[in-house]
Amino acid sequence: VQLQASGGGLVQAGGSLRLSCAASGRTDGVYAMGWFRQAPGKEREFVAAIRWSGYSTHYADSVKGRFTISRGNAKNTVYVQMNSLKPEDTAVYYCVAAWRRMVLSSISSSSAYDYWGQGTQVTVSS
């Protein structure tokens, strides 16, 4: 499975970006897809995820109300619309996908995901 993320870039504070991610190589049975991020000198952290069954969405507290994750019409495609961006959102954003079922409490855990994309840089200037 390969995850191809795109859409990162440089934006001013208050601006918006939309990240996209498409999975290839295995198209059936995905359980959830989502995004993590890692800022320089910081640990990787959960951003958002969406479960394929029921379309339930989950967000980190730091992005609630500003970011929206959604599924695409194409199989195994996920987006995150990022609005009201802040300098602290600056990070490399990684697309993730899980084929294993997980308990809800694990959806924000990096170990719950089977595949990771290469990362796309998001830089928010003040």
Secondary structure by P-SEA (a helix, b strand, c coil): cbbbbcbbbbbccccbbbbbbbbcccccccccccccccccccccccccccccccbbbbbcccccccbbbbbcccccbbbbbbcccccccccbbbbbbbccccccccccccccccccccbbbbbbcc
